[in-house]
Amino acid sequence: MTEYFGSNGKPLANLVMTISSYTQAKSIVEYSESPLYHYQYSSISKLFARLLLSVGKDTGQFSKQVQDFIRPYVPCGPILMVQLDCFPVYKPLSYTHPERSAVYKPNVKIEGQKPVEIGYNISWLNQGFPEKWSLPHSMQRVSTSKTCLQVGIEQVQALMKTLPADDSLMVNTADSSYGNAQFLCTLHQEQNLVNITRFKNRKVYDYAPQKGTRGANRIYGQVYNLAKMDSISRRKNPKTKELAIPKPSIETKQPDETSFYLTQTNQGRSMKVVLTMYRNMMIRSKNKYSMKDKPFNLVVVQHLDANTLVSIHQKPIYLAVAGQQKQLIALNDVYQTHYSHRWDIEPNNRFIKHHLLLDKFQSSIQAHFDLWLSVIQLVEWLLFIASKEVENTPKKWQQYDPKNQTNKQSILTITQTRKSCQPFF
């Protein structure tokens, strides 16, 4: 690591190995009690001070060094699966941090209290794997001058520049926060990028270009609502206060392609997943982000009980497959191969918070927190590489759990790897 981080490479590597293996720590300073840590507890804060000076107080430069360091260890393939998300880290008492803002906080227990807290939003661009691992390519704190959407677009564009200029394809999956004109329009120019984003409660249109209309050429055709046929509109006319007449449901449109496959939930319940595709759909332009020449494929995903064929969920999942190469993604792959793995980023976020103590890092210097994000990124990639080398070593009373009876040929989970790394290191 000295090639990338100079004289700070050795203590940085020592800290990364410690975080990757010492499971007893409840705070950052307790990592110094690990048998693998060769320094005093005060050296942790001193290391971050030296790292900040080494990059001229530019935390973005250190983040780039980390990305260059892990790039040779990233598995390559014809399709790179990535996942984009944004989640909050709460810092209500960090008064010396100038760029804190209001962030969403669920599970409010006091009646009447707003679901808001003071802290940061962290934008993650992770690479997904079939083994349900989700590892960060880029971790960036969202400043007050930008939004999660803007930072996410920049992260995707930066990663696209590092890919080889051949026919390799990157498929990015994101939730409904990114299903809008700004995100889809800005990234449409990336030739080898396909975005699969979720839609909620919006109108979509047929792509029906028509000339000779005695004015501007017509582009938008029949309008549909992303709702079931029996859904009741809750919108009222502001003048008459009457319920608005709902637009036709997307279910009334003849699909271009349908498919299904059988699977099981984690509890063993058999499911039938029905997929329906509508090609060349449109959404309206907004805030000067033109969607007039950017049709996408709309995929409707329904989960049915395999025995009764009754819908398991109240509403289907609506997915927009957008990009210049959208036709390369088969219907079954849209959900089964790509979007179903987007959920892997959620348990990874919880692992980083609860086990790697992301939100326990306390420093009066905001830039040190930005450096801490890159250190966590190094830890996760080290655990991924070690998962292929270490053997699962559960405690005696845990060895009979079916989750711990892992085949030696299969990859361990990130939690199993961390519990087994200390004797290996």
C-alpha positions, 0 to 999 in steps of 0.5 A: 500500500506504500505505492498508493499511500506513501509512508501512511500505507503501513499504519493504514493497512494495519487499521484496515486489517484490524477493522476487518477482524476485530468484532468486539469493538463498540467504538473506534478507539477500541480497535486499538485493543485488537491483537493485530493492531500494532500502535497506540489508541491515539495513533488512529486520530493521528493517522487521519490527520497525516492522511489529510495532509498528504492529499493537501486537504483534498479528501476527493484525492484520497478517495481516488487513490482508494479506487485506484488501489482496489481496481485490480481486485475488481472481478471483470465480466461482460456485464458490470452490475452496480447499485445506487442508493443514498442513506442517512448518517445521523450527527445531531451533536457534531456542532463543528461540522459545517455541512450537516443538513436535515435528513430523513429518520424513520421509526419516529416514536414521539407522536407529532414529531417529524421524521427528520434528524440532523446529519449527512446523506451518503451516496453509495455506488456499489457493485453487486455479485450473484453471491449477494455481496454488494461492495462500494465503488464510490462512497461520497458524502452529499454536501449542502450544495448538491442533492443525492441525485446529482451526486449519484449521477456524478458517481455513475459517470466517473465509474463509466470513464474507468471501464474499458472502451470495448463492448462491456455493459454496465447495468445500474439499478436504483430505487424510485428516488432516481426514477425521474427525468433528470436522472434518466435524461442525463445518463442517456448519453452514456452509450454502454449504460443501462439504468433499471429504476423503479417507478411509483404513482406516475403517468406513462405514455405510448411513444407515437411520433406523428408529423403533419399535425399543423404544429409541433410534431406529436410524440406522446400517445395514449396516457396510462396510469401505473395502477391496477384496473380497480384502483380508485383515484384519490385526487380531487378537482381543486374547484369542484372538490370531486374525485378526478377521473383516473387515467386508463390503467397500464393493465389495459394495454396489450403487452409486447412480451410476457414471461414467468418463473417459479421461485421461493422466499427465504421462508420456503413459500413457493412463488410465481413471478410474472413479468410483463414488458411494454416497449417504447414508453415515455414520461414527460420532460421536466425542468429542461430535461427533455425525454422526447427522444428517450423511450424506455421499456416498462416491466411490470413485476407481480408476485403470485402465490404458486398454489392459489395464484393470488397476488402476495403484494398489494401493488406490482413493481414497475421498472423502467429499463432505459438507455441506448442498449436497453434491448440487450437486457432480456425480460427475465434478466431485468428482475431476476438477474439485476433488480432483485439483487438491488436489495443486497445494498440494504443489508450491506448498509446495515452491516457497515453501520452496526458492525463496521461502526460507520456512524460511531466515528466521532471527530471534530473535523468533518474531512476526517469523516470523509476519509473514514468513508474511504477506509470502510471501502477498503475494509469491505473489499479486503473482506471480499478477497479474504472470503475466498481464502478463510474457512467458516469458524462459528462458535460451538453453539452456532455450528449447528445452525444451517446458516453456518453449515456452508459448503466449502466451495461456496463463498462465505457471507460478509459477516461469516468472513469477518468472524473468521479473519482474525486467526487468518490474518 
